[in-house]
Amino acid sequence: MKFVISREALLKPLNLVAGVVERRQTLPILSNVMLVLEGNCLSITGTDLEVELVGRVQLDQAPEAEGEITVPARKLADICKSLPESSEIEFSLKDQKVTVKSGRSRFTLSTLSASDFPNVEQGQGSQQFTIKQGDLKRLIDRTSFAMAQQDVRYYLNGMLWEVQSDQLRVVATDGHRLAVCTLSAGIEAPEKMQVILPRKGVIELARLMMDENDDVEVAIGSNHIRANTTEFTFTSKLVDGKFPDYERVLPKSSTKSVFGSREELRQSFSRAAILSNEKYRGVRLVLSDSLLKILANNPEQEEAEESVSVDYQGESLEIGFNVSYLLDVLGVLSSENVKISLSDANSSALLEEAEEGDSMYVVMPMRL
């Protein structure tokens, strides 16, 4: 195995693939990436047994010898990063050692056999569709903040993908808030399909969606999901569990609708949050005709009060929320105005864009 490649061409796929590789591994080979050279195509594969990523790069000049081997991921990435820009890198494999040469620098790396490298499932997906990378990134960006982290209800530590005809919907919840984003897409689906993509898979997939106008082919099987572009193939195992019935959580009969400036509300909540209880992050919302008051206090007896003009007519209402949850939602919405639907002090709030939007957010109230 011997080839020459420019530093820039190698660094992009190598950095993406090295991101999947966990630093602490039980199996030594999992801290390696597999290099496979076939013709002019070099593929680089990394996996942690849950997520696998294969990056591909075309060589400008035909290699002297094909082959495959695994090398330490972090060390190879660090070597490439530290070399001068626009330098050429020469790889050669001899006696199970890889030599990396560039200019006056020379590095020898240990290797492990590629035949021992684990392979994530290669089966065909039962549901396949193609969408724009930008659309998929938007779905993830608008909902991923609501995923649980290390919850004992393991099925919440991920994102629900619901595929049906002409529609892809993603849902995330940690039990205190819920985020839903829906994309209208030319998808042919004989029946509704629901799968849960694990948290790490969601984060890695979002990182890969860099060319928003390019297509990504998605295939979903019974226990894996695969996303394919010309530059990489991403595969992730699915979470084996049942996601809660999110539609039951969406408030259906809210009696009060509040319309306000998204940016004005976001800034007022941010200021009030400074003096909220650092542990519980609670703020009290007091709603009356055309006015929303935001009140916060903390154990040091400090208080914050903000008043925001809103479009609201109706009976007054007092309700508490975790201010971080409200700020997360206002941070991902992009419209000028937001609509907040409420019923009473014990019912959850529904936040969405005032004009027709593709996202809905539910935040549970807090007792203060």
C-alpha positions as CSV (number, residue, x, y, z in Angstrom):
1,M,0.0,0.0,0.0
2,K,1.6,3.2,-1.2
3,F,0.1,6.5,-2.2
4,V,0.6,10.3,-2.2
5,I,-2.1,12.8,-1.1
6,S,-2.3,16.5,-0.3
7,R,-2.7,17.5,3.3
8,E,-6.0,19.4,2.7
9,A,-7.6,16.5,0.8
10,L,-6.8,14.0,3.6
11,L,-7.6,16.3,6.6
12,K,-11.3,16.9,5.9
13,P,-12.5,13.3,5.8
14,L,-10.0,12.3,8.5
15,N,-11.2,14.9,11.0
16,L,-14.8,13.9,10.4
17,V,-14.1,10.2,10.8
18,A,-11.8,10.7,13.9
19,G,-14.7,12.5,15.6
20,V,-16.6,9.2,15.7
21,V,-13.7,7.4,17.3
22,E,-14.0,7.4,21.1
23,R,-10.8,8.3,23.1
24,R,-11.3,5.5,25.7
25,Q,-11.9,2.1,24.1
26,T,-12.2,-1.4,25.4
27,L,-10.9,-2.8,22.1
28,P,-7.6,-1.4,20.9
29,I,-8.7,-1.5,17.2
30,L,-11.6,0.9,17.9
31,S,-9.1,3.7,18.5
32,N,-7.9,3.1,14.9
33,V,-9.2,4.2,11.6
34,M,-9.2,1.8,8.7
35,L,-7.6,3.0,5.4
36,V,-8.7,1.1,2.3
37,L,-7.1,2.0,-1.1
38,E,-8.9,0.7,-4.2
39,G,-7.9,2.3,-7.5
40,N,-7.8,6.1,-7.1
41,C,-10.3,6.0,-4.1
42,L,-9.0,6.1,-0.5
43,S,-11.7,5.4,2.1
44,I,-11.2,6.1,5.8
45,T,-13.5,4.3,8.3
46,G,-14.0,4.9,12.0
47,T,-16.5,3.3,14.4
48,D,-17.4,3.0,18.1
49,L,-19.7,-0.1,17.3
50,E,-22.8,2.2,17.5
51,V,-21.9,4.7,14.8
52,E,-19.7,4.1,11.8
53,L,-18.5,6.8,9.4
54,V,-16.7,6.1,6.0
55,G,-15.1,9.2,4.4
56,R,-13.9,9.0,0.8
57,V,-11.3,11.0,-1.1
58,Q,-10.1,10.7,-4.7
59,L,-6.4,10.7,-5.3
60,D,-4.9,13.0,-8.0
61,Q,-2.4,10.5,-9.0
62,A,-2.7,6.7,-9.3
63,P,-1.3,4.9,-6.3
64,E,1.7,2.6,-6.6
65,A,0.1,-0.2,-4.6
66,E,-3.4,-0.8,-3.2
67,G,-4.2,-2.3,0.2
68,E,-5.8,-1.9,3.5
69,I,-4.6,-1.3,7.1
70,T,-5.7,0.3,10.4
71,V,-3.7,3.1,12.1
72,P,-4.2,5.1,15.3
73,A,-6.9,7.8,14.5
74,R,-5.8,10.6,16.8
75,K,-2.1,10.3,16.1
76,L,-2.7,10.3,12.3
77,A,-5.0,13.3,12.6
78,D,-2.6,15.2,14.8
79,I,0.3,14.5,12.5
80,C,-1.7,15.8,9.5
81,K,-2.8,18.9,11.3
82,S,0.7,19.8,12.4
83,L,2.2,19.6,8.9
84,P,2.6,22.8,6.9
85,E,-0.4,23.9,4.7
86,S,-0.5,22.7,1.1
87,S,2.1,20.0,1.8
88,E,2.1,16.6,0.1
89,I,1.9,13.5,2.3
90,E,3.4,10.2,1.2
91,F,2.1,7.0,2.8
92,S,3.7,3.6,2.6
93,L,3.1,0.3,4.4
94,K,6.0,-2.1,5.0
95,D,6.3,-4.9,7.6
96,Q,3.1,-3.9,9.3
97,K,4.3,-0.4,9.9
98,V,3.0,2.7,8.2
99,T,5.5,5.4,7.3
100,V,4.1,9.0,6.8
101,K,6.5,11.3,5.0
102,S,6.2,15.0,4.2
103,G,9.1,17.3,3.3
104,R,11.7,16.7,6.0
105,S,9.3,15.1,8.4
106,R,9.0,11.3,8.8
107,F,6.7,9.4,11.1
108,T,6.3,5.6,11.7
109,L,3.0,4.4,13.1
110,S,2.0,1.0,14.5
111,T,-0.9,-0.8,12.8
112,L,-3.5,-3.5,13.4
113,S,-4.8,-5.8,10.7
114,A,-7.8,-4.5,8.7
115,S,-9.4,-8.0,8.9
116,D,-10.0,-7.5,12.6
117,F,-11.8,-4.2,12.1
118,P,-15.5,-4.4,13.1
119,N,-18.1,-4.0,10.4
120,V,-21.5,-2.3,11.1
121,E,-24.5,-3.9,9.4
122,Q,-24.6,-3.5,5.6
123,G,-28.1,-4.7,5.0
124,Q,-30.5,-2.8,2.7
125,G,-32.9,-0.4,4.4
126,S,-36.6,-1.1,4.1
127,Q,-37.4,2.7,3.7
128,Q,-35.3,4.9,1.4
129,F,-35.5,8.5,0.4
130,T,-33.4,11.4,-0.8
131,I,-33.5,14.9,0.7
132,K,-31.3,18.0,0.7
133,Q,-28.6,18.1,3.4
134,G,-29.7,21.6,4.4
135,D,-33.2,20.3,5.1
136,L,-32.0,17.5,7.2
137,K,-29.6,19.8,9.2
138,R,-32.5,22.1,9.9
139,L,-34.6,19.3,11.3
140,I,-31.8,18.3,13.6
141,D,-30.8,21.8,14.6
142,R,-34.4,22.7,15.5
143,T,-35.0,19.8,17.8
144,S,-31.8,18.2,19.1
145,F,-31.5,20.5,22.1
146,A,-34.5,18.8,23.6
147,M,-32.9,15.3,23.6
148,A,-32.3,13.8,27.1
149,Q,-28.8,13.2,28.3
150,Q,-28.0,10.0,30.1
151,D,-31.7,9.5,31.1
152,V,-32.5,6.1,32.6
153,R,-35.4,6.1,30.0
154,Y,-32.8,5.3,27.4
155,Y,-35.2,5.8,24.5
156,L,-35.3,9.6,25.4
157,N,-31.5,9.8,24.8
158,G,-32.1,10.1,21.1
159,M,-34.4,11.5,18.4
160,L,-37.5,10.0,16.9
161,W,-37.7,9.9,13.1
162,E,-41.2,9.4,11.8
163,V,-41.4,8.7,8.1
164,Q,-44.6,8.7,6.2
165,S,-45.7,9.6,2.6
166,D,-44.5,13.1,1.6
167,Q,-43.3,13.8,5.2
168,L,-40.3,13.4,7.5
169,R,-40.9,14.5,11.1
170,V,-38.3,14.4,13.9
171,V,-39.2,14.7,17.6
172,A,-37.0,15.0,20.7
173,T,-38.0,15.2,24.4
174,D,-36.4,14.9,27.8
175,G,-39.7,14.6,29.7
176,H,-39.8,18.4,30.6
177,R,-40.0,19.8,27.0
178,L,-40.7,18.5,23.6
179,A,-39.5,19.7,20.1
180,V,-41.2,18.7,16.8
181,C,-40.1,19.7,13.3
182,T,-41.7,18.5,10.1
183,L,-40.4,18.5,6.6
184,S,-42.6,18.1,3.5
185,A,-40.6,16.0,1.2
186,G,-41.2,13.7,-1.8
187,I,-41.1,10.5,0.2
188,E,-43.0,7.4,-0.8
189,A,-43.8,5.3,2.3
190,P,-46.4,2.5,2.2
191,E,-46.9,2.9,6.0
192,K,-45.8,5.1,8.8
193,M,-42.4,4.2,10.2
194,Q,-40.9,5.3,13.5
195,V,-37.3,4.7,14.6
196,I,-35.1,6.3,17.3
197,L,-31.6,7.5,16.3
198,P,-29.2,7.6,19.3
199,R,-27.9,10.9,20.6
200,K,-24.3,10.4,19.3
201,G,-25.7,9.5,15.9
202,V,-27.8,12.6,15.8
203,I,-24.8,14.9,16.6
204,E,-22.5,13.2,14.2
205,L,-25.0,13.3,11.4
206,A,-25.6,17.1,11.9
207,R,-21.9,17.6,11.7
208,L,-21.7,16.0,8.3
209,M,-24.5,18.1,6.7
210,M,-22.1,20.8,5.3
211,D,-23.3,21.2,1.7
212,E,-26.9,22.4,2.1
213,N,-27.8,22.2,-1.5
214,D,-26.4,18.7,-2.1
215,D,-28.5,15.6,-1.7
216,V,-28.2,12.9,1.0
217,E,-29.6,9.5,0.5
218,V,-31.2,8.0,3.7
219,A,-32.0,4.3,4.2
220,I,-33.7,3.1,7.3
221,G,-33.7,-0.6,8.3
222,S,-35.0,-2.5,11.2
223,N,-32.0,-1.8,13.4
224,H,-29.8,0.7,11.5
225,I,-30.0,4.0,9.6
226,R,-27.6,4.9,6.8
227,A,-27.0,8.3,5.2
228,N,-25.0,8.4,2.0
229,T,-23.4,11.2,-0.1
230,T,-20.6,11.2,-2.6
231,E,-18.1,12.1,0.2
232,F,-19.1,9.8,3.0
233,T,-21.4,7.0,4.3
234,F,-22.7,7.3,7.8
235,T,-24.3,4.3,9.6
236,S,-25.8,4.2,13.0
237,K,-27.5,1.6,15.1
238,L,-31.0,2.5,16.2
239,V,-32.2,2.6,19.8
240,D,-34.3,-0.5,20.6
241,G,-37.2,1.0,22.5
242,K,-40.6,2.7,22.2
243,F,-40.8,6.4,22.0
244,P,-43.6,8.1,24.0
245,D,-46.8,9.1,22.1
246,Y,-45.7,12.7,21.5
247,E,-49.1,13.7,20.0
248,R,-50.7,13.2,23.3
249,V,-48.4,15.9,24.8
250,L,-49.2,18.5,22.2
251,P,-51.8,20.9,23.8
252,K,-55.0,20.7,21.8
253,S,-57.4,23.1,23.5
254,S,-55.4,26.1,24.6
255,T,-57.6,29.0,25.6
256,K,-55.1,31.8,25.6
257,S,-52.8,33.0,22.8
258,V,-50.0,35.4,23.3
259,F,-48.1,37.0,20.4
260,G,-44.8,38.8,21.0
261,S,-41.5,39.8,19.4
262,R,-39.2,36.9,19.5
263,E,-36.0,38.9,20.0
264,E,-37.6,41.2,22.7
265,L,-38.8,38.2,24.6
266,R,-35.5,36.4,24.3
267,Q,-33.6,39.4,25.6
268,S,-36.0,39.9,28.5
269,F,-35.8,36.2,29.5
270,S,-32.0,36.3,29.3
271,R,-31.8,39.3,31.6
272,A,-34.3,37.8,34.1
273,A,-32.4,34.5,34.1
274,I,-29.3,36.2,35.6
275,L,-31.1,36.4,39.0
276,S,-33.0,33.1,38.8
277,N,-32.2,30.2,41.1
278,E,-29.0,28.7,39.5
279,K,-30.2,25.2,40.2
280,Y,-33.9,25.3,39.2
281,R,-33.8,28.3,36.7
282,G,-37.4,29.1,37.4
283,V,-39.1,32.4,36.3
284,R,-42.7,33.5,36.9
285,L,-44.7,34.8,34.0
286,V,-47.6,37.2,34.9
287,L,-49.9,37.8,31.9
288,S,-52.5,40.6,31.7
289,D,-53.9,42.7,28.9
290,S,-51.2,43.6,26.4
291,L,-48.5,43.0,29.0
292,L,-46.2,40.1,30.1
293,K,-44.2,40.5,33.3
294,I,-41.3,38.2,33.8
295,L,-40.2,37.8,37.5
296,A,-37.2,36.0,38.9
297,N,-35.6,35.6,42.3
298,N,-33.0,33.5,44.0
299,P,-32.1,32.3,47.5
300,E,-30.0,35.4,48.0
301,Q,-33.2,37.5,48.0
302,E,-32.2,39.1,44.7
303,E,-35.0,39.9,42.2
304,A,-35.4,40.7,38.5
305,E,-38.5,42.1,36.8
306,E,-39.0,42.6,33.1
307,S,-42.1,43.9,31.3
308,V,-42.7,43.1,27.7
309,S,-45.6,44.4,25.5
310,V,-47.5,41.5,23.9
311,D,-50.6,41.0,21.9
312,Y,-53.0,39.4,24.4
313,Q,-56.5,40.1,25.6
314,G,-58.1,37.9,28.2
315,E,-58.1,37.0,31.9
316,S,-54.8,37.3,33.7
317,L,-52.6,34.3,34.3
318,E,-49.6,33.5,36.5
319,I,-47.4,30.5,35.5
320,G,-43.8,29.3,36.1
321,F,-41.3,27.9,33.7
322,N,-37.6,26.9,33.5
323,V,-36.2,29.9,31.7
324,S,-33.5,27.8,30.0
325,Y,-36.1,25.8,28.2
326,L,-37.8,29.0,26.9
327,L,-34.5,30.5,25.8
328,D,-33.6,27.3,24.0
329,V,-36.8,27.5,21.9
330,L,-36.5,31.2,21.2
331,G,-32.9,30.6,20.1
332,V,-33.8,28.2,17.4
333,L,-37.0,29.9,16.1
334,S,-36.3,32.3,13.2
335,S,-39.5,34.3,12.8
336,E,-39.9,37.9,13.9
337,N,-42.9,37.1,16.2
338,V,-43.8,34.0,18.3
339,K,-47.1,32.6,19.4
340,I,-47.4,31.1,22.9
341,S,-50.5,29.1,23.6
342,L,-51.5,28.6,27.2
343,S,-54.5,27.2,29.2
344,D,-53.9,27.6,32.9
345,A,-51.1,27.6,35.5
346,N,-50.8,23.7,35.5
347,S,-50.9,23.1,31.8
348,S,-47.9,23.1,29.4
349,A,-47.2,25.9,26.9
350,L,-47.0,25.5,23.2
351,L,-44.5,27.8,21.4
352,E,-44.4,28.2,17.6
353,E,-43.7,30.8,15.0
354,A,-46.5,33.3,14.7
355,E,-46.8,32.8,10.9
356,E,-47.1,29.3,9.5
357,G,-44.0,27.4,10.7
358,D,-42.7,23.8,10.5
359,S,-41.8,23.5,14.2
360,M,-43.7,23.2,17.5
361,Y,-42.3,23.3,21.1
362,V,-44.0,22.2,24.3
363,V,-42.6,23.3,27.7
364,M,-44.0,21.9,30.9
365,P,-44.8,24.4,33.7
366,M,-42.9,24.7,37.0
367,R,-44.4,25.1,40.5
368,L,-42.7,28.1,42.0
